[in-house]
Amino acid sequence: MFAFIGNIGPWELILILAIALIVVGPGKLPEVAKSMGKAMNEFKKGTNEVKRDLENVMRYDDEPSKKVAEVKKDVADDAEKTETIAEEKAPEK
């Protein structure tokens, strides 16, 4: 969860909280923490949505090549059938 922070020990965390308490003040600190939590939650939702979209694109990207191969096979089969029918109906010389 806090991978972007790095290796913060308990003393560093206490120092950061003390600075935040001095800068923001004791009355606004809960509101700031709540808004930061909401912002992190929205960021997480956004990144998960982008990740899901990319996975969908990657999954559907493979399917067209399979469909193209199937269509090529169908076209080749149809061409072969057409040649066979044309040979049967062609008058002999």
C-alpha positions in Angstrom: 0.0 0.0 0.0 2.8 2.4 0.9 5.3 1.1 -1.7 5.8 4.6 -3.1 6.9 5.9 0.3 9.9 3.6 0.7 11.4 2.4 4.0 9.9 4.8 6.5 10.4 3.7 10.1 8.3 4.7 13.1 10.5 7.8 14.0 10.2 9.2 10.5 6.4 8.6 10.5 6.1 10.4 13.9 8.2 13.3 12.5 5.9 13.6 9.4 2.8 13.5 11.6 4.2 16.2 13.9 5.0 18.5 11.0 1.5 17.9 9.5 0.0 18.7 12.9 2.0 21.9 13.1 1.2 23.0 9.5 -2.4 22.0 9.4 -3.5 22.3 13.0 -5.3 19.9 15.2 -8.8 20.9 14.1 -8.2 20.4 10.4 -6.0 17.4 10.6 -8.8 14.8 10.6 -10.4 16.6 7.6 -7.2 16.6 5.7 -6.6 12.9 6.4 -10.1 12.1 5.3 -9.7 14.0 2.1 -6.3 12.3 1.4 -7.9 8.9 2.0 -10.7 9.7 -0.5 -8.1 11.0 -3.0 -6.1 7.8 -2.7 -9.2 5.7 -3.1 -10.2 7.6 -6.2 -6.7 7.2 -7.6 -6.8 3.5 -6.9 -10.1 3.1 -8.6 -8.8 5.0 -11.6 -5.7 3.0 -12.0 -7.7 -0.3 -11.6 -10.1 0.9 -14.4 -7.2 1.7 -16.7 -5.6 -1.6 -15.9 -8.8 -3.4 -16.7 -9.2 -1.5 -20.0 -5.7 -2.4 -21.0 -6.3 -6.1 -20.2 -9.4 -6.0 -22.3 -7.6 -4.5 -25.2 -4.8 -7.0 -25.0 -7.3 -9.9 -24.8 -9.3 -8.7 -27.8 -6.1 -7.8 -29.7 -5.4 -11.6 -30.0 -8.8 -12.5 -31.3 -8.8 -10.6 -34.6 -5.7 -12.6 -35.8 -7.6 -15.8 -35.1 -10.7 -14.5 -36.9 -8.6 -13.4 -39.9 -7.1 -16.9 -40.1 -10.6 -18.4 -40.1 -11.8 -16.0 -42.8 -8.8 -16.8 -45.0 -9.5 -20.5 -44.6 -13.2 -19.9 -45.5 -12.2 -17.9 -48.5 -9.8 -20.6 -49.7 -12.5 -23.3 -49.2 -15.0 -21.2 -51.1 -12.5 -20.6 -53.9 -11.8 -24.3 -54.2 -15.5 -25.1 -54.3 -16.0 -22.4 -57.0 -13.2 -23.9 -59.1 -14.7 -27.4 -58.8 -18.2 -26.2 -59.8 -16.7 -24.2 -62.7 -14.8 -27.2 -63.9 -17.9 -29.4 -63.8 -20.1 -26.8 -65.7 -17.4 -25.9 -68.3 -18.0 -27.5 -71.7 -15.3 -29.9 -72.7 -13.1 -29.0 -75.7 
